[in-house]
Amino acid sequence: MNKCKRCNVWVADDTMVCPLCHTILTENKSMEQSLDHNANKMQGVQRPGYPDVKKNTRRFRKAGRILLFISLAVEMLLAFINYLTFDAAPKYWSVVTGGIIAYLILTLWDIFSRRQGHIRKIYTQIFVILGLLVLIDYSLDWKGWSLEFGLPCIIYGLVLAIIICMSVNSSSWQNYLLMQLAAIALSIVDVVLHFKGYFHHIVLAWIALGLSVLLWSGTMLIGDRKAKNELKRKLHI
């Protein structure tokens, strides 16, 4: 058992660096001997110190590898069944199942991962869902519904997510200004695609653009100077 002199905590695992301040730990065998001696006399004694931080990480990674292996095996089986029944419609349905399985694995990893903040997770979900819809649409003889209906719905969801995040994290609402710009950019792309003649239901695109612009305008007006300064800092203007 090692001790961090700066944090004054005992670290239970065999690491040589403090998980809190990253200071080199000092070894203290007398502490372990004293604890072992007292443990023989008293039942229920607990060692002081920091918990084993690597143990849960190893378990999480092992469970993730097992889940990935099972998913690959299931997708290979579905692809083989698709090959045997290729003449039946739709022909490439195993591609759809593969995309769904990949999305579920990525979502689980995104939920339990602590390396990414919630803003980056929202961005990841947006583009992964859009990519999955396009993949399903393409595998089912491309009808265009993934962009004509799916993209506006994704923008609606993004606007709703921004409103919820700003309400929950009211003290740091300015952190979501770039997300609002992303919603406007996606809405403009959707409107341009309709003007190019690729789609016909332009009402959904205009609603998405109106909601995103309305949210942006409200934030800038209410936030006033603080919002403008934060935007300049984010865009390095």
N, C-alpha and C positions, 0 to 999 in steps of 0.2 A: 504494500500500500504506500502510495506517494502523497506528499503534501505540497500544496501551493502556498508559498509564503505570502504572496501578495493578496490572494483571496481568502487565505486562512481556512481552506477546506481540504478534506481528504478525498482522494480520487480512488475509487474501488478497482477500476480496471488497470491494465498493464501499460497504459499510455504514458509517455514521458513529457507530455505537454498539457497544460491546464486547458480544459475545454472552454473555460470562461474568458481568461485573459491571454492564453497562449504563452504563458511563461513556463520555462523549464522547471520541472518538478524535482523535489528533493526526496530521496528515499529515506524512510524511517522504519527500520526493522523492529526497534524497541516497541513501537506502537502496536505492531502486529502481534508481537509476543505477549504484550500485556493484554491485548484483547482476547487472544487465544487462551491465556491463563484464566481470565475472568469468565470466559465462556464455559469452561469446564466446571466452574463453581456455580454459575447462575444460568438458568434457562431463560430464553427469550431475550438475551442481550443483543443489541443491534450495533453494528459498526457505524460510527459516524463517517460522513464523507459524501462525496459526489457519486451518483449511481453509475453503473457501467453503461456508457453512452454508445458503445459499439454493438452491444448485444441486440438491441431492438433493430438497429440498422441492418445487421446480418440477417435477422429473421425476415425483415421486410424484403430484402433483395432475393432471398431464397424463395419466398412465396411468389415474388414477381416472376422469377425464372420458371417456376413450376407452372404458373398460369400461362406464361408465354408459350411453353412447350405444349400444353394441352390445347391452346388456341390454334397453334400451327398444325397439330395433328387433326383437329376437327376440320380446319379449312382444307387440308389435303384430302380428307375423306369426302368433303362436299365437292371439291374440284373433280375428283374421280367419278363421283355420281353424275356430275354435270357432263363429263366426257361421255359416259355411257348413255345418257339421255340427251345428247346434244341436239337432236332433231326436234325435240319438244320446245315449245316457246315458253318463256324467253330463253334464248340460247346461252346467254352469259350470266345466268343468275348466281353462279358461284362467285363472280366478281363482286356482286352486291353483298353477299354474305361476308366475303373477305373484308370489304370496306367497313361493314358494321362491326365486325370483330376487332379490326384495327382501331376503330373509333372508341369502342368500349375500353380497350386496353389503355389507349392514350388518355382517356378521361379518368380512369382509375389512377394512373400514374400522376396525372395532373392534380387530382384531389389530394393524394397523400404526399406529394412532393412539397418540401418546405423551402426549396431553393428558389421558387418563383413566387412573386407577389400575385395578389388577386387580379391586378390590372393586366399583367401579362397572361394570366390564365384565361381571362375573358377574351383577349385577342386570339389566343390559341383556339378556343372553342368556336369563335366566329368563323375563322378561316377553315378549320377542320370540318365543321358542319357544312359550310358552303361547298367545300371540296367533295364531301360525301354525297351531297345532293346532286352535284354535277356528275359524279361517278355513276350513281344510280340511274340518272336520266340518260346518260350515254350508253349504259349497259342495256337499257330497255328501249333501244332504237330512238334515241334523241328526239324529244318533243319540245325542249326548251323551257319546260315548266320549272326547272331548277333555278333558272335566273329570272324568269318572268314573275313567278310567285314566291319562290324560296328566298331570293335576295331581299325583296321588300320586308318579308317576315323576319329575316335575320336583322335588318336595320331596326324594325320595331322592337325586337328583343334587346338590341344594343342600347337603344334609347331608354328602355325600361330599366335595364341594368345600371345605366349611368345615374338615373334618378334615384334608384334604391341605394346605390353606393354613396351618392352625395348626401342622401338623407341620413344614412347610418354614420358616415364619416363627415359630419357637418363641419368639423374643425379643419379638415383638409380637403374641402370641396374643390379647390383649385387644381388638385392633382388630376382631375378628370377632364380638363380642357382639351387635351390632345385626343382623348377618346371621342369627344364631341366633334372635333374636326374630322376624325376617321369616319364617323357616321355621316357627316355631310359629304365627304368624298365618295363613299359608297353610294349615297343617294344620287349624286351627280352622275356617276357611272351608270346607274340604273336608268336615269332619265335619258342620257345620251344613247343608250342601247335602244330605247323606245323610239327616239327620233330617227335613228338609223333604219328603222323599219323591221327590227328583229322580233319585236313583241307587239302586242295589240292592247293589253290592259294597262294603259298608262296611268290610270287613277291610283293604283297601288304605289307606283313610283313617285307620283306627286305628293301623296300623303306622307311617304317616308321622308322626302326632301323637306316638306313643310314642318314635320315634327322635329327633325334634326336641327333645322335652322331656327325654329322657335325656341328650342332648348338652349342653343348657343346664344341667341340674342338675349334671352332672359338671364342667363349666367353672366354675360358681359355687362348688362345694365345694372343688375343687382350687385355684382361683385365690384363694379366700377374700377377704381385704380388698382386694387389688389389683383383683380383678374387680368388687367392689362400688363401689369408688371410680371406676373407669373407667366403669361404668354410670351412676353419678350425674353424671359429667362429660358423658357423651354425651347424656343425657336432660335435662341442665340442672336437676337436682333439688336 
